[in-house]
Amino acid sequence: MDKAQLSQDNMTTQPTKRSRVIMLLCLLIGGLVLAGVFVSKHSLSNLFQPASSVGIYGHWQEHDVAKYAADSFEIGR
């Protein structure tokens, strides 16, 4: 084999400098995204949890209606 054929074989099997840079950038961006997800896991879990029901317990009565037609109810634990 001559030198030209060997260099062509090496170029086809080895990634070019541009493709290495692209792969490294993709890995870096993917790592940053994963790190961001893990860091914000607490805030994401709070986003999807139902709101606290602490403020709804007590006696509720309908306002701005006649007293004989007012509806009321009590929520307890």
Buried (B, 14 or more C-beta within 10 A) or exposed (E): EEEEEEEEEEEEEEEEEEEEEEEEEEEEEEEEEEEEEEEEEEEEEEEEEEEEEEEEEEEEEEEEEEEEEEEEEEEEE
